[in-house]
Every structure is written in structure tokens, then in C-alpha cells.
Amino acid sequence: MDEAAERFLAEVRAFARDVVAREAPAWAQGKRVDPAIFTSAAGIGLTRIEVPVAFGGLGFGFRTKVNACAILAAVDFGFAMALVNTHNVAKRVAISAPAQLARMLLPDLLTGRASACTALTEPGAGSDAGAMQCRAEKAPGGWVIEGEKTWIVNARHARHTIVYAQCAEPGQASGIAAFLVDLTDPACTQHAVDSAISQVSIGTGGFRLNRCFVPDERLLLPAGTAFKAILEEINGARIYVAAMNCAMVSAALRIAQSYGDTRQTFGKPLSHHANWREKLAECATALAAAWSLVEAALTAIDAGENVQHLAAAAKVNAVTLAQRELPMLLHAMGAEGLREIYLFARHIGSAQLAALTDGSTAMLLGRLGCWDPTPIQL
């Protein structure tokens, strides 16, 4: 990683510490994210990481994006997901949209004045993209899209979305195309999706497209290429989600370790009790293994290798780690860990969201069942 990327990540750490950490407890209680915070995040480059320099981006690599996502997720997973989704749309627009359209839309995306989302999931189609019901029909000068998307990061407030829609018969993956849709169009109706776990900072929502006309220039990925792009982008997302789960566990572990050094019980610090210390040691060991799998996936990306199985394994392992260890670390703090000033409760909720993001754990395990990662000839 070069010096420019290191300087950028130092700014991300400062922003996470000084801004996100201050606001995150209120977001977990349902307070709306101040749009100025997204603007501030964009100001340090969080919407420009992989965007080409020629379009106003930073031109950094995927590894830098993963590290930035992890730094932010250590404080608030949802906010990190919201930012990276706007960033990903900006990158796709820069790469795939006609230059004139890209130069018209990118300024608002790169400065945080507008947010964006990528829309795959539907009420009846989640990880099974082939079951997609949202349809696009050719019309003079463009396409008419009809359908509904739900459980989409940023969809409650996004101005732009990349909609994946079926242009052929249902079930044909080769018939899926990607369209850039303006969600302020009167033919679009947006709504928020809420749950017992706060969806505020992640911006979860959905929308319905009621015969929404999309000009030809907004067809970003035609049928025959879009499905492959979906798979490649989801592989990348699984890697950064894995890194984000590792970061949540790391942040919680550090807080518990520090607390254990100062909290006195039975005449000595908690950290001097073997049973208490061993649980944290086991967590640290599992975290090291989980991060090694993330690193293996990143190395494979750098080498241009197929990462389908590594990305899935990294996500499954890191999410399972977070689901198991975050409650343990909260209990290592005792009732003190429930205080709003600590991140344990919101990270526990975020681990559940992560398990359902970019491929559920159950689905990924089904695909990993025939994978043998051992490189040794037996």
C-alpha cells in the first residue's frame, strides 16, 4: 500500500474516532443520520476510493477500500455499508456509463450530496437472482421497468440506483441487465424498511418502479454481461463484509481487554483471573484465523485469481465469529457492557444483518460443501 493510501486511511481512522463514534449510539436508538456527516465522509474521499482519477476519484485499489470499510465498521457497521454502497455505484457509473452522463451525475455522488444503492433483492427473490421478477421491456429510445426491490442498503434515501432487471423469460440469468434509475422520477415510490435492529445508519429501504422509463444511455450493463458482473461484485462485497465483522470483533475485544485490566474483582483485576482471560485469548486466536482468511482472499484478488470460494468462506467464518464472540465479550464486561457508550449491543445486531447480506450464511455453506481448500496433494 502506497503512502497516499496510508494517509487516506489515517484520515478515515480520525473520522471514525471523532465523528462516527460520537453519533453511532444515537443512530442505534433510531436517530436519523445528519446528511452533513455523509458530506464530511465524502470530503475525505470515502465515496471516491476506487473511482478512477480521471473522474475525480482517488484511484486506489480494492484492498484500500476493504481497510476503510473495516475501520468504519469497527465503530458502526451500518454507516460503513451505506458509504461503500454509494461508492460502488459511483465506481460503476464512472466505468460503465457514457462519459457525458457520468460527468453529470458523479459530482453529487462523490461529494456526498446524493446517495445511491444497488438493487437486486425483491420480495420473492433474494440470493437467487435467477428468480428475479422485476422486468425491463424495450421501448423507443429506452426501456420501461416494472417491479419492486426491498431490503436494499441506502434505498430509503438514495437518489440513484442501479436496478438489475430481467429482459428475457423468468429464470434466465443471461437475460438480466443493469439500469441506472433516477429515484426522484414520479414513477418510483420509495419506502423505509425497519426492524427490531436499527436500520437507520445503513439506510435500509425499498422502492417500486411503476412502468418507469429509462433512456438507453442508462443501460449500464446489457443482458449477457450483467449477471457475471453481479457475481464478481458480490464476491468483493463478501470480502469487505468479512473484514468488517473482524473489525467489529477487534474493537469489542480491545474494549474488554482494557476493562479487564482496570476492573477489580476479588482483590485483583479481571484480567488476572485465568477463566476470564482464557475466553478472550480464544477470541483473539479465532480472530487471527478469520483475518488470515480475509487476507488470503485479498491476496487472491491482487493476483487476479478466482475468489468465489475464498470470499464465501471468509464471510461465513467472520460472521460466525462475530455472532459467537460479540455476546461473549459483552458478558466479559458484565452489566457495564450494556451501557450506551459501548458498542457491544449495536455490533451484536450488526452481525445478524451481516449474516444476511450478500448471500446468507446458510446459502454460502451449501456452496462450500464441495470445496476443498487444502493445497497439499494427498
ROVO-63943 format. One record per residue (C-alpha): residue number from 1; residue in one letter; x, y, z. Coordinates in nm, 2 decimals. Example, Ala and Ser with C-alpha at 12.3 -4.5 7.8 and 13.67 -1.06 7.14 Angstrom:
REM residues 2
1, a, 1.23, -0.45, 0.78
2, s, 1.37, -0.11, 0.71
This chain:
REM residues 378
1, m, 0.00, 0.00, 0.00
2, d, 0.15, 0.34, -0.10
3, e, 0.19, 0.65, 0.11
4, a, -0.12, 0.82, -0.04
5, a, -0.34, 0.53, 0.06
6, e, -0.18, 0.52, 0.41
7, r, -0.25, 0.89, 0.45
8, f, -0.61, 0.84, 0.34
9, l, -0.67, 0.56, 0.59
10, a, -0.52, 0.77, 0.87
11, e, -0.79, 1.03, 0.78
12, v, -1.06, 0.76, 0.79
13, r, -0.94, 0.65, 1.14
14, a, -0.96, 1.01, 1.26
15, f, -1.31, 1.05, 1.11
16, a, -1.43, 0.72, 1.26
17, r, -1.30, 0.81, 1.60
18, d, -1.40, 1.18, 1.61
19, v, -1.73, 1.18, 1.42
20, v, -1.88, 0.83, 1.37
21, a, -1.81, 0.71, 1.73
22, r, -1.98, 1.02, 1.87
23, e, -2.30, 0.98, 1.66
24, a, -2.34, 0.60, 1.64
25, p, -2.51, 0.54, 1.98
26, a, -2.79, 0.77, 1.87
27, w, -2.83, 0.60, 1.53
28, a, -2.87, 0.27, 1.72
29, q, -3.16, 0.43, 1.90
30, g, -3.33, 0.54, 1.58
31, k, -3.19, 0.90, 1.53
32, r, -3.16, 0.99, 1.16
33, v, -2.81, 1.04, 1.03
34, d, -2.73, 1.40, 0.96
35, p, -2.67, 1.44, 0.59
36, a, -2.38, 1.66, 0.67
37, i, -2.19, 1.36, 0.81
38, f, -2.22, 1.19, 0.47
39, t, -2.08, 1.51, 0.31
40, s, -1.79, 1.51, 0.56
41, a, -1.72, 1.14, 0.48
42, a, -1.72, 1.22, 0.11
43, g, -1.48, 1.51, 0.18
44, i, -1.21, 1.28, 0.30
45, g, -1.26, 1.05, 0.00
46, l, -1.48, 0.77, 0.12
47, t, -1.70, 0.79, -0.19
48, r, -1.40, 0.81, -0.42
49, i, -1.17, 0.52, -0.32
50, e, -1.17, 0.31, -0.63
51, v, -1.32, 0.57, -0.87
52, p, -1.07, 0.65, -1.15
53, v, -0.87, 0.97, -1.11
54, a, -1.00, 1.09, -1.45
55, f, -1.35, 1.11, -1.30
56, g, -1.25, 1.28, -0.97
57, g, -1.17, 0.97, -0.78
58, l, -0.87, 0.86, -0.57
59, g, -0.79, 0.56, -0.79
60, f, -0.69, 0.34, -0.50
61, g, -0.72, -0.04, -0.51
62, f, -0.97, -0.28, -0.36
63, r, -0.75, -0.35, -0.06
64, t, -0.77, 0.01, 0.04
65, k, -1.15, 0.00, 0.02
66, v, -1.16, -0.31, 0.24
67, n, -0.94, -0.14, 0.50
68, a, -1.15, 0.17, 0.50
69, c, -1.47, -0.03, 0.54
70, a, -1.32, -0.22, 0.83
71, i, -1.21, 0.10, 1.01
72, l, -1.56, 0.24, 0.99
73, a, -1.73, -0.08, 1.08
74, a, -1.53, -0.11, 1.40
75, v, -1.75, 0.19, 1.51
76, d, -2.07, 0.14, 1.31
77, f, -2.13, -0.13, 1.05
78, g, -2.44, 0.03, 0.90
79, f, -2.27, 0.36, 0.83
80, a, -1.98, 0.18, 0.66
81, m, -2.22, -0.02, 0.45
82, a, -2.41, 0.29, 0.35
83, l, -2.10, 0.47, 0.23
84, v, -1.95, 0.18, 0.04
85, n, -2.27, 0.13, -0.15
86, t, -2.28, 0.49, -0.27
87, h, -1.91, 0.45, -0.35
88, n, -1.97, 0.13, -0.55
89, v, -2.24, 0.29, -0.76
90, a, -2.01, 0.59, -0.83
91, k, -1.74, 0.35, -0.95
92, r, -1.98, 0.16, -1.18
93, v, -2.11, 0.49, -1.32
94, a, -1.75, 0.60, -1.39
95, i, -1.66, 0.27, -1.56
96, s, -1.98, 0.19, -1.75
97, a, -2.19, 0.50, -1.81
98, p, -2.15, 0.72, -2.12
99, a, -1.89, 0.99, -2.03
100, q, -2.14, 1.27, -2.05
101, l, -2.38, 1.10, -1.82
102, a, -2.10, 1.01, -1.58
103, r, -1.97, 1.36, -1.56
104, m, -2.32, 1.49, -1.50
105, l, -2.40, 1.25, -1.21
106, l, -2.07, 1.19, -1.04
107, p, -2.02, 1.53, -0.87
108, d, -2.32, 1.48, -0.64
109, l, -2.22, 1.12, -0.57
110, l, -1.86, 1.20, -0.50
111, t, -1.93, 1.49, -0.27
112, g, -2.20, 1.32, -0.07
113, r, -2.48, 1.54, -0.19
114, a, -2.65, 1.23, -0.32
115, s, -2.65, 0.87, -0.20
116, a, -2.70, 0.56, -0.42
117, c, -2.78, 0.19, -0.40
118, t, -2.76, -0.13, -0.59
119, a, -3.09, -0.32, -0.62
120, l, -3.10, -0.69, -0.65
121, t, -3.33, -0.83, -0.37
122, e, -3.70, -0.85, -0.43
123, p, -3.99, -0.96, -0.21
124, g, -3.97, -1.30, -0.38
125, a, -3.61, -1.32, -0.48
126, g, -3.31, -1.28, -0.26
127, s, -2.98, -1.46, -0.32
128, d, -3.15, -1.65, -0.61
129, a, -3.10, -1.38, -0.87
130, g, -3.24, -1.61, -1.14
131, a, -3.58, -1.58, -0.97
132, m, -3.59, -1.20, -1.03
133, q, -3.94, -1.07, -1.12
134, c, -3.85, -0.71, -1.19
135, r, -3.88, -0.67, -1.57
136, a, -3.75, -0.44, -1.83
137, e, -3.92, -0.41, -2.17
138, k, -3.76, -0.24, -2.47
139, a, -3.94, 0.08, -2.58
140, p, -3.85, 0.35, -2.83
141, g, -3.54, 0.53, -2.70
142, g, -3.51, 0.33, -2.38
143, w, -3.67, 0.07, -2.15
144, v, -3.98, 0.05, -1.93
145, i, -3.91, -0.11, -1.59
146, e, -4.18, -0.26, -1.37
147, g, -4.11, -0.42, -1.03
148, e, -4.02, -0.39, -0.67
149, k, -3.70, -0.41, -0.47
150, t, -3.67, -0.45, -0.10
151, w, -3.41, -0.48, 0.18
152, i, -3.17, -0.25, -0.01
153, v, -2.89, -0.06, 0.16
154, n, -2.95, 0.32, 0.12
155, a, -3.28, 0.27, -0.06
156, r, -3.48, 0.48, 0.19
157, h, -3.29, 0.80, 0.09
158, a, -3.10, 0.72, -0.23
159, r, -3.13, 0.95, -0.53
160, h, -2.98, 0.70, -0.78
161, t, -3.00, 0.32, -0.80
162, i, -2.86, 0.05, -1.02
163, v, -3.15, -0.18, -1.08
164, y, -3.10, -0.53, -1.20
165, a, -3.40, -0.64, -1.41
166, q, -3.50, -0.93, -1.63
167, c, -3.52, -0.86, -2.00
168, a, -3.60, -1.22, -2.11
169, e, -3.80, -1.50, -1.98
170, p, -3.80, -1.55, -1.59
171, g, -3.52, -1.77, -1.47
172, q, -3.28, -1.68, -1.74
173, a, -2.97, -1.54, -1.58
174, s, -2.84, -1.43, -1.92
175, g, -3.14, -1.21, -1.96
176, i, -3.06, -0.99, -1.66
177, a, -2.94, -0.63, -1.73
178, a, -2.84, -0.34, -1.51
179, f, -3.00, 0.01, -1.54
180, l, -2.92, 0.34, -1.37
181, v, -3.25, 0.47, -1.24
182, d, -3.33, 0.82, -1.10
183, l, -3.54, 0.75, -0.79
184, t, -3.68, 1.10, -0.79
185, d, -3.88, 1.00, -1.10
186, p, -4.25, 1.01, -1.03
187, a, -4.28, 0.65, -1.15
188, c, -4.06, 0.55, -0.84
189, t, -4.20, 0.51, -0.49
190, q, -3.95, 0.47, -0.21
191, h, -4.01, 0.35, 0.15
192, a, -3.80, 0.27, 0.46
193, v, -3.76, -0.09, 0.59
194, d, -3.74, -0.10, 0.97
195, s, -3.68, -0.38, 1.22
196, a, -3.61, -0.45, 1.58
197, i, -3.24, -0.39, 1.49
198, s, -3.20, -0.03, 1.39
199, q, -3.18, 0.02, 1.01
200, v, -3.11, 0.39, 1.04
201, s, -2.74, 0.42, 0.96
202, i, -2.75, 0.15, 0.69
203, g, -3.05, 0.32, 0.53
204, t, -3.24, 0.00, 0.45
205, g, -3.54, 0.05, 0.23
206, g, -3.71, -0.04, -0.09
207, f, -3.89, 0.10, -0.39
208, r, -4.14, 0.02, -0.65
209, l, -4.10, 0.11, -1.02
210, n, -4.43, 0.17, -1.19
211, r, -4.35, 0.15, -1.56
212, c, -4.05, 0.37, -1.51
213, f, -3.90, 0.48, -1.84
214, v, -3.52, 0.46, -1.85
215, p, -3.33, 0.61, -2.15
216, d, -3.10, 0.39, -2.35
217, e, -2.79, 0.57, -2.22
218, r, -2.87, 0.45, -1.87
219, l, -2.84, 0.08, -1.96
220, l, -2.51, 0.03, -1.78
221, l, -2.47, -0.35, -1.83
222, p, -2.66, -0.52, -2.11
223, a, -2.81, -0.87, -2.08
224, g, -2.54, -1.13, -2.11
225, t, -2.29, -0.93, -1.91
226, a, -2.48, -0.81, -1.61
227, f, -2.51, -1.14, -1.43
228, k, -2.13, -1.20, -1.44
229, a, -2.08, -0.85, -1.30
230, i, -2.33, -0.93, -1.02
231, l, -2.12, -1.24, -0.92
232, e, -1.79, -1.05, -0.93
233, e, -1.92, -0.76, -0.72
234, i, -2.08, -0.99, -0.47
235, n, -1.75, -1.18, -0.43
236, g, -1.59, -0.84, -0.35
237, a, -1.87, -0.75, -0.11
238, r, -1.83, -1.08, 0.08
239, i, -1.46, -1.00, 0.14
240, y, -1.52, -0.65, 0.28
241, v, -1.82, -0.77, 0.49
242, a, -1.58, -1.03, 0.63
243, a, -1.32, -0.77, 0.71
244, m, -1.59, -0.55, 0.87
245, n, -1.71, -0.84, 1.10
246, c, -1.34, -0.89, 1.20
247, a, -1.31, -0.52, 1.28
248, m, -1.63, -0.53, 1.50
249, v, -1.49, -0.82, 1.70
250, s, -1.15, -0.65, 1.72
251, a, -1.30, -0.33, 1.86
252, a, -1.50, -0.52, 2.12
253, l, -1.20, -0.73, 2.22
254, r, -0.99, -0.42, 2.28
255, i, -1.25, -0.26, 2.50
256, a, -1.29, -0.58, 2.70
257, q, -0.91, -0.62, 2.74
258, s, -0.88, -0.27, 2.86
259, y, -1.17, -0.30, 3.10
260, g, -1.03, -0.63, 3.24
261, d, -0.70, -0.45, 3.33
262, t, -0.88, -0.20, 3.55
263, r, -1.19, -0.37, 3.69
264, q, -1.12, -0.52, 4.03
265, t, -1.29, -0.84, 4.14
266, f, -1.20, -1.05, 4.44
267, g, -0.90, -0.83, 4.51
268, k, -0.74, -0.84, 4.17
269, p, -0.80, -0.72, 3.81
270, l, -1.04, -0.93, 3.59
271, s, -0.75, -0.99, 3.36
272, h, -0.57, -1.18, 3.63
273, h, -0.85, -1.44, 3.65
274, a, -0.75, -1.73, 3.43
275, n, -1.10, -1.83, 3.33
276, w, -1.18, -1.47, 3.22
277, r, -0.85, -1.43, 3.04
278, e, -0.88, -1.76, 2.85
279, k, -1.21, -1.67, 2.69
280, l, -1.05, -1.35, 2.55
281, a, -0.74, -1.55, 2.44
282, e, -0.97, -1.79, 2.25
283, c, -1.14, -1.50, 2.08
284, a, -0.81, -1.34, 1.98
285, t, -0.69, -1.67, 1.83
286, a, -1.01, -1.72, 1.63
287, l, -1.00, -1.35, 1.52
288, a, -0.64, -1.40, 1.39
289, a, -0.76, -1.70, 1.19
290, a, -1.06, -1.51, 1.05
291, w, -0.84, -1.22, 0.94
292, s, -0.60, -1.46, 0.78
293, l, -0.88, -1.58, 0.56
294, v, -0.97, -1.22, 0.46
295, e, -0.60, -1.17, 0.38
296, a, -0.59, -1.48, 0.17
297, a, -0.89, -1.36, -0.03
298, l, -0.73, -1.01, -0.08
299, t, -0.41, -1.18, -0.20
300, a, -0.61, -1.38, -0.45
301, i, -0.78, -1.06, -0.57
302, d, -0.44, -0.89, -0.61
303, a, -0.32, -1.19, -0.82
304, g, -0.63, -1.19, -1.04
305, e, -0.74, -1.53, -0.92
306, n, -1.10, -1.67, -0.88
307, v, -1.21, -1.59, -0.53
308, q, -1.56, -1.73, -0.53
309, h, -1.49, -1.99, -0.26
310, l, -1.24, -1.79, -0.06
311, a, -1.48, -1.49, -0.04
312, a, -1.77, -1.71, 0.07
313, a, -1.55, -1.88, 0.33
314, a, -1.41, -1.56, 0.46
315, k, -1.76, -1.41, 0.51
316, v, -1.91, -1.73, 0.67
317, n, -1.61, -1.76, 0.91
318, a, -1.60, -1.39, 1.01
319, v, -1.98, -1.36, 1.05
320, t, -1.99, -1.67, 1.26
321, l, -1.70, -1.54, 1.47
322, a, -1.89, -1.21, 1.53
323, q, -2.21, -1.39, 1.62
324, r, -2.03, -1.61, 1.87
325, e, -1.77, -1.38, 2.02
326, l, -1.95, -1.04, 2.05
327, p, -2.21, -1.17, 2.31
328, m, -1.92, -1.34, 2.50
329, l, -1.72, -1.01, 2.50
330, l, -2.03, -0.82, 2.63
331, h, -2.07, -1.07, 2.91
332, a, -1.69, -1.04, 2.99
333, m, -1.77, -0.67, 3.07
334, g, -2.07, -0.77, 3.29
335, a, -2.37, -0.53, 3.30
336, e, -2.13, -0.25, 3.23
337, g, -2.11, -0.37, 2.87
338, l, -2.48, -0.28, 2.82
339, r, -2.42, 0.09, 2.86
340, e, -2.49, 0.30, 2.55
341, i, -2.13, 0.44, 2.55
342, y, -2.01, 0.09, 2.45
343, l, -2.06, -0.07, 2.10
344, f, -2.14, -0.43, 2.21
345, a, -2.52, -0.42, 2.16
346, r, -2.51, -0.25, 1.82
347, h, -2.24, -0.47, 1.69
348, i, -2.43, -0.78, 1.80
349, g, -2.73, -0.66, 1.59
350, s, -2.50, -0.57, 1.30
351, a, -2.36, -0.93, 1.30
352, q, -2.71, -1.05, 1.24
353, l, -2.75, -0.81, 0.95
354, a, -2.41, -0.92, 0.81
355, a, -2.52, -1.28, 0.81
356, l, -2.80, -1.20, 0.56
357, t, -2.60, -0.95, 0.35
358, d, -2.46, -1.05, 0.01
359, g, -2.56, -1.42, 0.05
360, s, -2.69, -1.57, 0.37
361, t, -2.47, -1.80, 0.58
362, a, -2.69, -2.10, 0.51
363, m, -2.67, -2.05, 0.13
364, l, -2.29, -2.00, 0.13
365, l, -2.24, -2.31, 0.34
366, g, -2.44, -2.51, 0.09
367, r, -2.20, -2.39, -0.18
368, l, -1.89, -2.45, 0.03
369, g, -1.98, -2.81, 0.10
370, c, -1.79, -2.94, -0.21
371, w, -1.49, -2.71, -0.17
372, d, -1.15, -2.85, -0.06
373, p, -0.91, -2.56, 0.01
374, t, -0.61, -2.77, 0.11
375, p, -0.33, -2.70, -0.14
376, i, -0.14, -3.02, -0.04
377, q, -0.15, -3.32, -0.27
378, l, -0.27, -3.61, -0.05
